[in-house]
Amino acid sequence: MLELKWSHIPEVGSEDLMAEGSMWRGIIHAYRPFLRVASIDPITLHEGNTPLVPALRLAQAIGFPGSLYLKYEGLNPTGSFKDRGMTTALTQAVAEGAQAVICASTGNTAASAAAYAARAGLRAIVLVPAGKIALGKLVAAMAYGATVLAVEGNFDAALALVRRAVEVYPIALVNSLNPYRLEGQQTAAFEICDQLGRAPDWLAIPVGNAGNITAYWKGFRAYHQAGRIAALPRLLGVQAEGAAPLVRGHPIDQPETVATAIRIGRPARGAEAAQAVRESGGRFLAVSDEEILEAWRMLAALEGLFVEPASAAAVAGLRRALAEGLIPRREELQVVAVLTGHGLKDPEVALRILPAPARVPADWEAFRRTLEPLLERPPEPRAETEAPLPRPSVP
Ligand SMILES: Cc1ncc(COP(=O)(O)O)c(C=O)c1O
């Protein structure tokens, strides 16, 4: 029999834990002095404060001798980084008296807008490309009570409709064209610097509509100006080969990729993102769907991090940048890859490419015949320790 070894079970819900000062209350509360947003009580689901996970086994597998960290944004309340921008966008919308919000979305914005609108008691109308949205995102947006409209066209067409609607009707637009989205999303850059005690040397991030990379750059610059970090990172913006307008230098009319979240041919924040990447001394790279899915497998199998395909693009891009010598294989380098969304968002892609579980009869002898060969195979070696986080060294 297994025995419980603890003689003392710690108290849950102790006063300390619940005390005002120690409870995480979302990014507006944590970073208010850096954020331009109405000073009403925030519409929040206590988003942010996501882990920055060292990735030793992955670094080894891609031949990177430096320190690799993964910012796991899939652990936000609706499963993606969008919640950081939605708390600020909805807080501002409420302060300005909005009754309804609207967005076009490849899925994550829809789910996040729907959740925060529900929290605020506002109506949410979300437009998604028909048949091109991952199941977990669609279901979530519907569950949060949004009106979901499936547009017979791609994301770019849906965004054009939404932009027109807000010119005619008093509805708040909550796509990343809304500046309050970027205000909130820059807090991921603040957190990375706070967690590392400095800015990374490189930040690898997937790029679709280009709002997030623009927000990160804004955040790094704000922290630099405030003296919180001594140097700025280089940005590695990663697009899918079939949807890579910022790599090709022109819009893509029929964007296509397995990573539906970044299946965008006309990025609304493209010009700003291009400027950010240029200013940082970084680069845009395109990776194939095969590279994305390979990185997706590696993240799950080597690090226990299940992400949606768009997030794996960041790691695929990093791998490509190392292979091309764009990022040197040097021990002293610190690199962060942003894992933008949770794997449970897109179970269909996972089911399509993973082998189905083997069936086993409910019979001891048959089960034993299946089990024993599995135990003969030596387990993969485990990484000895996690890389220690460097001490904060900057004021
Ligand atoms: C999971 C995920 N990753 C990356 C992106 C790309 O972000 P952006 O459109 O701000 O470039 C999105 C956008 O929808 C997303 O949902």
The ligand as a Gaussian input file, in Angstrom:
#p B3LYP/6-31G(d) Opt

LIG

0 1
 C       -1.487000      31.585000     -29.896000
 C       -1.128000      32.786000     -30.683000
 N        0.153000      33.006000     -30.961000
 C        0.538000      34.087000     -31.664000
 C       -0.375000      34.993000     -32.134000
 C        0.121000      36.154000     -32.915000
 O       -0.030000      37.369000     -32.213000
 P       -0.194000      38.699000     -33.016000
 O       -1.432000      38.536000     -33.872000
 O       -0.339000      39.773000     -32.007000
 O        1.026000      38.824000     -33.873000
 C       -1.742000      34.815000     -31.877000
 C       -2.750000      35.749000     -32.383000
 O       -3.913000      35.442000     -32.477000
 C       -2.118000      33.684000     -31.119000
 O       -3.404000      33.452000     -30.836000

